[in-house]
Amino acid sequence: MAKNLETGAPLIGLPACVRELDGLDYHMAGGKYLRAVAGGAGAVPIIIPSLDPADRNAAGLDIYLDRIDGLFVTGSPSNVEPRHYGGPASAAGTSHDPARDAAVLPLIEGALERALPILALCRGIQELNVVLGGTLHQRIQELPGRDDHRGPIELPVEQRYGPAHMVNLAAGGTLARLAGSGTLEVNSLHAQGIDRLASGLVVEAQAPDGTIEAVRLDQPGRFVIGIQWHPEWRFWESDFAQALLAAFGAAARDYARGVPARAAE
């Protein structure tokens, strides 16, 4: 098919978060995610706006899904609204992005239906779990026996994204193969996390306190991976992050060529 390889690079869609600035709404994606797609996956990043369904054309989200070769579901300061997974009302002051919810959950559904490669980070792993029928904890730090996984907001960004804790990688799993080891030291900047794991997902990594840190779709040959930490942050400094992004890029190139889907190797 080679639909997007005339330039030598596949197209990767990144959903936009919606922010209000000076009374106007802006659709945006963090630069660290764009750089990870371009420099790490060797792909062309395309920001997909989180438009209200009434503002989309008749083709809706299908026009993006029919053209991209992979979906990179980014993190965000906002949480998935609990109505999407039957959870209790959020605590006062919780940041939400209903426009992103309305666009990204259907995007993930469509990407799964098309067997697109998917890499979902931070909020993305939570959205992936919700789409497949799982639920979320909203404030992990308040659960008995759990650690505080939030990055201290008062610290400079370099320190907030610095190493925070170890994760144990599932023996024989995709991430263990990419890492070449059974453990990784990772950063941590989240309050929300997976509660009930969705059917069809398997755990790829856990924190010492039991928090699920990475998942994989349990279908042979598919590249659908969710990660709770931020491997996109200065990915060039991490052998694991480079291997992960390269595997995602390879899966997207295969998809663009019409090659049968393959898992990360």
C-alpha positions as CSV (number, residue, x, y, z in Angstrom):
1,M,0.0,0.0,0.0
2,A,2.9,2.4,0.9
3,K,0.4,5.2,1.4
4,N,2.6,7.5,3.4
5,L,6.1,6.3,2.5
6,E,6.8,8.6,-0.4
7,T,8.7,10.8,2.0
8,G,10.3,7.7,3.7
9,A,8.5,8.2,6.9
10,P,5.1,7.1,8.3
11,L,2.5,9.5,9.7
12,I,1.8,9.3,13.4
13,G,-1.3,11.0,14.8
14,L,-1.1,12.7,18.2
15,P,-4.4,13.8,19.9
16,A,-4.6,17.3,21.0
17,C,-5.4,18.6,24.5
18,V,-7.6,21.7,24.6
19,R,-6.5,24.7,26.6
20,E,-8.0,28.2,27.0
21,L,-5.7,31.1,26.5
22,D,-7.0,34.7,26.5
23,G,-10.6,33.4,26.2
24,L,-9.8,31.3,23.1
25,D,-9.5,27.5,22.8
26,Y,-6.2,26.1,21.6
27,H,-5.6,22.5,20.5
28,M,-2.0,21.4,21.3
29,A,0.4,18.6,22.0
30,G,3.6,18.8,24.0
31,G,6.8,19.4,22.2
32,K,8.4,16.4,23.9
33,Y,5.9,14.1,22.3
34,L,6.4,15.6,18.9
35,R,10.2,15.3,19.2
36,A,9.8,11.7,20.3
37,V,7.8,10.8,17.2
38,A,10.1,12.7,14.8
39,G,13.4,11.9,16.3
40,G,12.8,8.6,18.1
41,A,10.2,6.8,15.9
42,G,11.5,8.4,12.7
43,A,8.0,9.4,11.7
44,V,6.0,12.5,10.8
45,P,3.9,13.8,13.7
46,I,0.4,15.0,13.0
47,I,-1.7,16.7,15.7
48,I,-5.3,15.6,15.6
49,P,-7.6,18.4,17.0
50,S,-10.1,17.5,19.7
51,L,-13.0,19.1,18.0
52,D,-16.6,18.8,19.2
53,P,-18.5,16.3,17.0
54,A,-20.7,19.1,15.8
55,D,-17.6,20.9,14.5
56,R,-16.1,18.0,12.6
57,N,-16.9,17.4,9.0
58,A,-19.0,14.4,7.9
59,A,-16.0,12.1,7.8
60,G,-15.4,12.8,11.5
61,L,-12.3,11.1,13.0
62,D,-12.2,8.4,10.2
63,I,-10.5,10.9,7.9
64,Y,-7.5,10.9,10.3
65,L,-7.6,7.2,11.1
66,D,-7.7,6.3,7.4
67,R,-4.5,8.3,6.7
68,I,-2.2,7.8,9.7
69,D,0.0,4.8,10.3
70,G,0.1,4.8,14.0
71,L,-1.5,6.6,17.0
72,F,0.7,8.1,19.8
73,V,-1.6,8.9,22.7
74,T,0.1,11.5,24.8
75,G,0.0,12.4,28.5
76,S,-1.8,15.5,29.9
77,P,-2.2,17.3,33.2
78,S,-6.0,16.5,32.9
79,N,-7.7,13.3,34.1
80,V,-10.2,11.1,32.2
81,E,-13.7,12.1,33.5
82,P,-15.0,9.3,35.8
83,R,-18.3,9.0,34.0
84,H,-16.5,7.2,31.2
85,Y,-15.6,4.3,33.4
86,G,-18.4,4.4,36.1
87,G,-16.2,6.0,38.8
88,P,-17.2,8.3,41.6
89,A,-17.2,12.0,41.1
90,S,-13.8,13.7,41.0
91,A,-12.4,15.5,43.9
92,A,-12.7,19.3,43.8
93,G,-10.1,21.0,41.7
94,T,-9.4,18.0,39.5
95,S,-8.4,19.0,36.0
96,H,-10.5,17.6,33.2
97,D,-10.5,18.0,29.4
98,P,-14.0,16.9,28.1
99,A,-13.1,17.8,24.5
100,R,-10.1,15.5,24.6
101,D,-12.3,12.7,26.2
102,A,-14.9,13.1,23.4
103,A,-12.2,12.8,20.7
104,V,-9.6,10.5,22.0
105,L,-11.7,7.7,23.3
106,P,-13.3,7.2,19.8
107,L,-9.8,7.6,18.2
108,I,-8.5,4.8,20.3
109,E,-11.5,2.6,19.4
110,G,-11.0,3.3,15.7
111,A,-7.3,2.7,15.9
112,L,-7.9,-0.7,17.6
113,E,-10.5,-1.7,14.9
114,R,-8.0,-0.8,12.2
115,A,-5.1,-2.7,13.9
116,L,-3.0,0.6,13.9
117,P,0.1,0.5,16.1
118,I,-0.6,2.4,19.3
119,L,1.8,3.8,21.9
120,A,-0.1,5.3,24.8
121,L,1.7,7.2,27.6
122,C,0.6,8.5,31.0
123,R,-3.0,9.7,30.4
124,G,-2.9,7.6,27.3
125,I,-2.5,4.3,29.1
126,Q,-5.5,5.3,31.3
127,E,-7.6,6.1,28.2
128,L,-6.6,2.8,26.6
129,N,-7.7,0.9,29.7
130,V,-11.0,2.8,29.8
131,V,-11.8,2.2,26.1
132,L,-11.3,-1.6,26.6
133,G,-13.6,-1.6,29.6
134,G,-11.2,-1.1,32.6
135,T,-11.5,1.4,35.4
136,L,-9.2,3.9,37.1
137,H,-8.0,5.0,40.5
138,Q,-8.2,8.8,40.7
139,R,-5.8,9.4,43.5
140,I,-3.3,6.6,44.0
141,Q,-1.5,8.4,46.8
142,E,-4.6,8.0,49.0
143,L,-4.8,4.2,48.7
144,P,-3.6,2.0,51.6
145,G,-0.1,0.7,50.9
146,R,0.5,2.8,47.8
147,D,3.2,5.4,47.2
148,D,2.8,8.9,46.0
149,H,3.4,8.8,42.3
150,R,3.0,12.5,41.7
151,G,6.0,14.7,40.6
152,P,6.4,17.6,43.0
153,I,5.1,20.6,41.1
154,E,7.3,23.0,43.0
155,L,10.5,21.4,41.6
156,P,12.1,22.5,38.3
157,V,10.9,20.5,35.3
158,E,14.2,18.6,35.0
159,Q,13.9,17.3,38.6
160,R,10.2,16.5,38.2
161,Y,11.0,14.3,35.2
162,G,14.0,12.7,37.0
163,P,14.2,9.1,38.1
164,A,11.6,8.4,40.8
165,H,11.3,4.6,41.4
166,M,12.0,1.2,39.9
167,V,9.5,-0.9,37.9
168,N,9.6,-4.7,37.6
169,L,9.1,-5.8,34.0
170,A,7.1,-9.0,33.2
171,A,9.4,-11.9,32.4
172,G,9.4,-12.7,28.7
173,G,7.3,-9.5,28.0
174,T,7.8,-7.0,25.2
175,L,9.3,-4.3,27.5
176,A,11.7,-6.7,29.1
177,R,12.9,-7.7,25.7
178,L,13.4,-4.0,24.7
179,A,15.1,-3.2,28.0
180,G,17.3,-6.3,28.0
181,S,16.6,-6.6,31.8
182,G,13.9,-7.3,34.3
183,T,13.8,-3.8,35.9
184,L,13.9,-0.1,34.9
185,E,14.2,3.1,36.9
186,V,11.5,5.5,35.7
187,N,10.1,8.9,36.3
188,S,6.6,9.4,37.8
189,L,4.2,12.2,37.4
190,H,0.6,10.9,37.9
191,A,-2.1,10.7,40.5
192,Q,-4.6,8.7,38.4
193,G,-3.8,5.1,37.4
194,I,-5.3,1.7,36.5
195,D,-7.7,0.1,38.9
196,R,-9.4,-2.8,37.2
197,L,-7.3,-4.0,34.2
198,A,-9.4,-4.2,31.0
199,S,-10.0,-7.6,29.4
200,G,-7.5,-8.1,26.6
201,L,-4.7,-6.3,28.3
202,V,-1.8,-7.9,30.1
203,V,0.6,-6.3,32.6
204,E,4.0,-5.5,31.3
205,A,5.4,-3.6,34.3
206,Q,4.5,-2.8,37.9
207,A,5.9,-0.5,40.6
208,P,7.0,-2.0,43.9
209,D,3.7,-0.9,45.5
210,G,1.7,-2.8,43.0
211,T,0.7,0.1,40.7
212,I,0.4,-1.1,37.1
213,E,3.0,0.8,35.1
214,A,2.7,-0.7,31.6
215,V,0.3,-2.9,29.6
216,R,0.2,-4.6,26.3
217,L,-2.8,-5.8,24.1
218,D,-2.7,-9.6,24.3
219,Q,-3.0,-10.3,20.6
220,P,-0.1,-11.8,18.8
221,G,1.6,-9.5,16.3
222,R,-0.1,-6.3,17.5
223,F,1.8,-3.3,18.7
224,V,-0.5,-1.8,21.3
225,I,1.5,-0.7,24.4
226,G,0.5,1.6,27.3
227,I,3.1,3.1,29.7
228,Q,2.4,5.1,32.8
229,W,5.7,6.9,33.0
230,H,7.3,9.3,30.4
231,P,9.8,7.6,28.2
232,E,9.5,10.5,25.7
233,W,11.3,12.8,28.1
234,R,14.9,13.2,26.8
235,F,14.4,9.8,25.1
236,W,17.9,10.1,23.5
237,E,19.4,9.6,27.0
238,S,17.7,6.2,27.5
239,D,18.5,3.0,25.6
240,F,15.1,1.7,26.6
241,A,13.2,4.7,25.3
242,Q,15.1,4.7,22.1
243,A,14.4,1.0,21.6
244,L,10.7,1.5,22.4
245,L,10.2,4.4,20.0
246,A,12.2,2.7,17.2
247,A,10.0,-0.4,17.6
248,F,6.9,1.8,17.4
249,G,8.2,3.5,14.3
250,A,9.0,0.1,12.7
251,A,5.5,-1.1,13.4
252,A,4.1,2.1,11.8
253,R,6.3,1.7,8.7
254,D,5.0,-1.9,8.4
255,Y,1.5,-0.7,8.6
256,A,2.1,1.9,5.9
257,R,3.5,-0.8,3.6
258,G,0.6,-3.1,4.3
259,V,2.9,-5.6,6.0
260,P,1.1,-7.8,8.6
261,A,1.2,-6.3,12.1
262,R,4.0,-7.4,14.3
263,A,4.8,-6.9,18.0
264,A,7.8,-5.1,19.2
265,E,11.0,-7.1,18.9
